[in-house]
Amino acid sequence: GVLGGALVEDGVVDVDLTYKIETMGCQMNQADSERMEGQLMSLGIRPLLEDETVTKSSGLFEETVKESKRKPDVIVLNTCSIRDHAEQKVYSYLGPHAKRKRDGEDVTIIVAGCVAQQEGQSLL
């Protein structure tokens, strides 16, 4: 995966990895998200910029350049079960990221917080 494969022995990332953290709910979750963000940054993983793009080149004889919106390598969803329809919101948010993973993209998805504790293995 992204985290295991990109880290080197001294804790420095040898590629440009990005993350996005989505926090749902209470102040406690906000504080937890800030701690998780600090951990990611200490590993050299940086926040994804809002309008960041990636450029890909392809073609054997003719160079084709395609620019698309960059997607984070690490997604952290810190959940709260107090909100209305909390579980449905989590599954809805995870949908596009889970599809990326199913399609073979090297993306790490982290679900933390109350809904993660309640739903457990069913999130997988």
DRENPA-3360 file (N, C-alpha, C; in nm, 2 decimals, always signed):
BEGIN
1 = GVLGGALV = +0.08/-0.12/+0.00/+0.00/+0.00/+0.00/+0.08/+0.13/+0.00 ~ +0.02/+0.24/-0.01/+0.08/+0.37/-0.02/+0.17/+0.39/+0.10 ~ +0.13/+0.37/+0.22/+0.21/+0.40/+0.34/+0.32/+0.30/+0.36 ~ +0.30/+0.18/+0.34/+0.40/+0.08/+0.37/+0.51/+0.08/+0.26 ~ +0.47/+0.10/+0.14/+0.56/+0.09/+0.02/+0.64/+0.22/+0.00 ~ +0.60/+0.33/+0.05/+0.67/+0.45/+0.02/+0.76/+0.50/+0.12 ~ +0.75/+0.45/+0.24/+0.83/+0.49/+0.35/+0.96/+0.42/+0.35 ~ +1.07/+0.50/+0.39/+1.20/+0.44/+0.39/+1.24/+0.42/+0.54;
9 = EDGVVDVD = +1.35/+0.36/+0.57/+1.38/+0.32/+0.71/+1.39/+0.44/+0.80 ~ +1.44/+0.56/+0.76/+1.46/+0.67/+0.85/+1.33/+0.75/+0.87 ~ +1.21/+0.70/+0.82/+1.09/+0.77/+0.84/+1.06/+0.88/+0.74 ~ +1.14/+0.89/+0.63/+1.13/+0.99/+0.53/+1.06/+0.93/+0.41 ~ +0.96/+1.00/+0.36/+0.89/+0.95/+0.24/+0.98/+0.98/+0.11 ~ +0.99/+0.88/+0.02/+1.07/+0.90/-0.09/+0.99/+0.94/-0.22 ~ +0.86/+0.96/-0.20/+0.78/+1.01/-0.31/+0.69/+1.12/-0.25 ~ +0.62/+1.19/-0.34/+0.53/+1.30/-0.30/+0.39/+1.25/-0.27;
17 = LTYKIETM = +0.37/+1.22/-0.14/+0.24/+1.17/-0.10/+0.16/+1.28/-0.04 ~ +0.03/+1.27/-0.07/-0.07/+1.37/-0.01/-0.18/+1.30/+0.07 ~ -0.24/+1.38/+0.15/-0.35/+1.33/+0.23/-0.47/+1.43/+0.23 ~ -0.59/+1.38/+0.26/-0.70/+1.47/+0.29/-0.77/+1.41/+0.41 ~ -0.80/+1.50/+0.50/-0.88/+1.46/+0.62/-1.01/+1.52/+0.62 ~ -1.12/+1.44/+0.64/-1.25/+1.49/+0.66/-1.30/+1.46/+0.80 ~ -1.34/+1.56/+0.87/-1.38/+1.55/+1.01/-1.53/+1.57/+1.02 ~ -1.60/+1.48/+1.08/-1.74/+1.49/+1.10/-1.77/+1.50/+1.25;
25 = GCQMNQAD = -1.85/+1.59/+1.29/-1.90/+1.59/+1.43/-1.83/+1.68/+1.53 ~ -1.80/+1.63/+1.64/-1.77/+1.70/+1.77/-1.63/+1.76/+1.77 ~ -1.61/+1.84/+1.88/-1.48/+1.90/+1.90/-1.37/+1.80/+1.93 ~ -1.41/+1.69/+1.99/-1.31/+1.58/+2.02/-1.26/+1.53/+1.89 ~ -1.35/+1.51/+1.79/-1.30/+1.46/+1.66/-1.21/+1.56/+1.59 ~ -1.24/+1.69/+1.61/-1.15/+1.79/+1.55/-1.01/+1.78/+1.61 ~ -1.00/+1.76/+1.74/-0.87/+1.75/+1.81/-0.80/+1.62/+1.76 ~ -0.88/+1.51/+1.75/-0.82/+1.39/+1.71/-0.77/+1.40/+1.56;
33 = SERMEGQL = -0.84/+1.47/+1.48/-0.80/+1.49/+1.34/-0.67/+1.57/+1.33 ~ -0.66/+1.67/+1.42/-0.54/+1.75/+1.42/-0.42/+1.66/+1.46 ~ -0.44/+1.57/+1.56/-0.33/+1.48/+1.60/-0.29/+1.39/+1.48 ~ -0.39/+1.34/+1.41/-0.36/+1.25/+1.30/-0.29/+1.32/+1.19 ~ -0.33/+1.45/+1.17/-0.26/+1.53/+1.07/-0.12/+1.55/+1.10 ~ -0.09/+1.57/+1.23/+0.05/+1.59/+1.27/+0.13/+1.46/+1.25 ~ +0.07/+1.34/+1.27/+0.14/+1.22/+1.24/+0.17/+1.20/+1.10 ~ +0.07/+1.23/+1.01/+0.09/+1.22/+0.87/+0.20/+1.31/+0.82;
41 = MSLGIRPL = +0.20/+1.44/+0.87/+0.30/+1.53/+0.83/+0.44/+1.49/+0.88 ~ +0.45/+1.43/+1.00/+0.57/+1.38/+1.05/+0.63/+1.27/+0.97 ~ +0.55/+1.20/+0.89/+0.59/+1.10/+0.80/+0.63/+1.16/+0.66 ~ +0.61/+1.29/+0.65/+0.65/+1.36/+0.52/+0.53/+1.36/+0.42 ~ +0.41/+1.32/+0.47/+0.30/+1.32/+0.38/+0.23/+1.46/+0.40 ~ +0.20/+1.53/+0.29/+0.16/+1.66/+0.29/+0.01/+1.67/+0.25 ~ -0.06/+1.78/+0.30/-0.20/+1.80/+0.26/-0.21/+1.83/+0.11 ~ -0.32/+1.77/+0.05/-0.35/+1.79/-0.09/-0.40/+1.93/-0.10;
49 = LEDETVTK = -0.34/+2.01/-0.19/-0.39/+2.14/-0.22/-0.53/+2.14/-0.29 ~ -0.61/+2.24/-0.27/-0.75/+2.24/-0.32/-0.76/+2.21/-0.47 ~ -0.68/+2.29/-0.55/-0.69/+2.28/-0.70/-0.57/+2.21/-0.76 ~ -0.50/+2.12/-0.69/-0.38/+2.06/-0.74/-0.41/+1.96/-0.85 ~ -0.33/+1.97/-0.95/-0.35/+1.88/-1.07/-0.22/+1.79/-1.09 ~ -0.24/+1.69/-1.17/-0.13/+1.60/-1.21/-0.13/+1.59/-1.36 ~ -0.01/+1.59/-1.42/+0.01/+1.59/-1.56/+0.06/+1.45/-1.60 ~ +0.00/+1.38/-1.69/+0.04/+1.25/-1.74/+0.07/+1.26/-1.89;
57 = SSGLFEET = +0.18/+1.20/-1.93/+0.21/+1.19/-2.07/+0.20/+1.05/-2.12 ~ +0.15/+1.03/-2.24/+0.14/+0.90/-2.30/+0.16/+0.90/-2.45 ~ +0.18/+0.79/-2.51/+0.19/+0.78/-2.65/+0.34/+0.74/-2.69 ~ +0.35/+0.65/-2.78/+0.48/+0.61/-2.83/+0.54/+0.70/-2.92 ~ +0.46/+0.74/-3.02/+0.52/+0.83/-3.13/+0.47/+0.97/-3.11 ~ +0.35/+0.99/-3.06/+0.30/+1.12/-3.04/+0.27/+1.15/-2.89 ~ +0.33/+1.25/-2.84/+0.32/+1.28/-2.70/+0.18/+1.34/-2.67 ~ +0.11/+1.28/-2.59/-0.02/+1.33/-2.54/-0.01/+1.37/-2.40;
65 = VKESKRKP = -0.04/+1.49/-2.36/-0.03/+1.54/-2.23/-0.17/+1.56/-2.18 ~ -0.20/+1.50/-2.06/-0.33/+1.51/-2.00/-0.32/+1.56/-1.86 ~ -0.39/+1.66/-1.82/-0.39/+1.72/-1.69/-0.52/+1.69/-1.62 ~ -0.52/+1.63/-1.50/-0.64/+1.60/-1.43/-0.62/+1.64/-1.28 ~ -0.73/+1.65/-1.21/-0.73/+1.69/-1.07/-0.66/+1.58/-0.99 ~ -0.57/+1.61/-0.91/-0.50/+1.51/-0.83/-0.58/+1.47/-0.72 ~ -0.58/+1.34/-0.69/-0.65/+1.28/-0.58/-0.56/+1.24/-0.47 ~ -0.60/+1.25/-0.34/-0.51/+1.22/-0.23/-0.47/+1.08/-0.23;
73 = DVIVLNTC = -0.35/+1.05/-0.18/-0.30/+0.92/-0.16/-0.35/+0.85/-0.04 ~ -0.38/+0.94/+0.06/-0.43/+0.89/+0.19/-0.56/+0.97/+0.22 ~ -0.66/+0.90/+0.25/-0.79/+0.96/+0.29/-0.82/+0.92/+0.43 ~ -0.84/+1.02/+0.52/-0.88/+1.00/+0.66/-1.02/+1.05/+0.68 ~ -1.11/+0.97/+0.72/-1.24/+1.01/+0.76/-1.26/+0.98/+0.91 ~ -1.27/+1.09/+0.98/-1.29/+1.09/+1.12/-1.44/+1.11/+1.15 ~ -1.51/+1.00/+1.19/-1.66/+1.00/+1.19/-1.72/+1.03/+1.33 ~ -1.85/+1.06/+1.33/-1.92/+1.09/+1.45/-2.06/+1.03/+1.43;
81 = SIRDHAEQ = -2.10/+0.95/+1.53/-2.23/+0.88/+1.52/-2.35/+0.97/+1.58 ~ -2.32/+1.08/+1.63/-2.43/+1.17/+1.69/-2.51/+1.23/+1.58 ~ -2.46/+1.26/+1.47/-2.53/+1.33/+1.36/-2.64/+1.24/+1.30 ~ -2.74/+1.30/+1.24/-2.85/+1.23/+1.17/-2.79/+1.15/+1.06 ~ -2.83/+1.03/+1.04/-2.79/+0.94/+0.93/-2.64/+0.93/+0.92 ~ -2.57/+0.92/+1.03/-2.42/+0.92/+1.03/-2.36/+0.81/+0.95 ~ -2.42/+0.69/+0.96/-2.36/+0.57/+0.89/-2.38/+0.59/+0.74 ~ -2.49/+0.64/+0.70/-2.52/+0.66/+0.55/-2.42/+0.77/+0.50;
89 = KVYSYLGP = -2.39/+0.87/+0.58/-2.30/+0.98/+0.53/-2.16/+0.92/+0.51 ~ -2.12/+0.83/+0.60/-1.99/+0.77/+0.60/-1.98/+0.69/+0.47 ~ -2.07/+0.60/+0.45/-2.07/+0.51/+0.33/-2.07/+0.60/+0.20 ~ -2.15/+0.71/+0.20/-2.16/+0.79/+0.08/-2.03/+0.86/+0.06 ~ -1.96/+0.91/+0.16/-1.83/+0.97/+0.15/-1.73/+0.87/+0.10 ~ -1.73/+0.75/+0.15/-1.63/+0.65/+0.12/-1.65/+0.60/-0.02 ~ -1.77/+0.60/-0.08/-1.79/+0.54/-0.21/-1.69/+0.57/-0.32 ~ -1.66/+0.70/-0.35/-1.57/+0.72/-0.46/-1.43/+0.67/-0.43;
97 = HAKRKRDG = -1.39/+0.68/-0.30/-1.25/+0.64/-0.26/-1.24/+0.49/-0.27 ~ -1.35/+0.42/-0.22/-1.35/+0.27/-0.23/-1.35/+0.22/-0.37 ~ -1.41/+0.30/-0.46/-1.41/+0.26/-0.61/-1.27/+0.27/-0.66 ~ -1.20/+0.38/-0.62/-1.06/+0.40/-0.66/-0.98/+0.27/-0.62 ~ -1.00/+0.23/-0.50/-0.92/+0.11/-0.44/-0.96/-0.01/-0.52 ~ -1.09/-0.03/-0.55/-1.13/-0.15/-0.62/-1.08/-0.15/-0.76 ~ -1.06/-0.03/-0.82/-1.01/-0.02/-0.96/-0.86/-0.03/-0.96 ~ -0.79/-0.06/-0.85/-0.65/-0.08/-0.85/-0.56/+0.03/-0.81;
105 = EDVTIIVA = -0.62/+0.15/-0.78/-0.54/+0.26/-0.74/-0.47/+0.23/-0.61 ~ -0.35/+0.28/-0.59/-0.28/+0.27/-0.46/-0.32/+0.38/-0.37 ~ -0.43/+0.36/-0.30/-0.49/+0.46/-0.21/-0.51/+0.40/-0.07 ~ -0.48/+0.47/+0.03/-0.50/+0.42/+0.17/-0.62/+0.50/+0.23 ~ -0.72/+0.42/+0.28/-0.84/+0.48/+0.33/-0.84/+0.44/+0.48 ~ -0.85/+0.55/+0.56/-0.85/+0.53/+0.71/-0.99/+0.59/+0.76 ~ -1.06/+0.50/+0.83/-1.19/+0.55/+0.89/-1.17/+0.54/+1.04 ~ -1.19/+0.65/+1.11/-1.17/+0.66/+1.26/-1.30/+0.71/+1.32;
113 = GCVAQQEG = -1.30/+0.71/+1.45/-1.41/+0.78/+1.52/-1.53/+0.68/+1.55 ~ -1.64/+0.74/+1.60/-1.75/+0.66/+1.65/-1.81/+0.56/+1.55 ~ -1.84/+0.61/+1.43/-1.90/+0.52/+1.33/-1.81/+0.40/+1.30 ~ -1.68/+0.43/+1.29/-1.58/+0.32/+1.27/-1.59/+0.22/+1.38 ~ -1.60/+0.26/+1.50/-1.60/+0.17/+1.62/-1.73/+0.09/+1.61 ~ -1.84/+0.16/+1.58/-1.97/+0.09/+1.57/-1.99/-0.01/+1.46 ~ -1.94/+0.03/+1.34/-1.96/-0.05/+1.22/-1.85/-0.15/+1.21 ~ -1.73/-0.13/+1.26/-1.62/-0.22/+1.26/-1.60/-0.28/+1.12;
121 = QSLL = -1.59/-0.42/+1.11/-1.56/-0.49/+0.99/-1.65/-0.47/+0.88 ~ -1.78/-0.43/+0.91/-1.87/-0.41/+0.80/-1.83/-0.29/+0.71 ~ -1.74/-0.20/+0.75/-1.69/-0.09/+0.67/-1.60/-0.15/+0.56 ~ -1.55/-0.27/+0.58/-1.46/-0.32/+0.48/-1.54/-0.38/+0.37;
% end
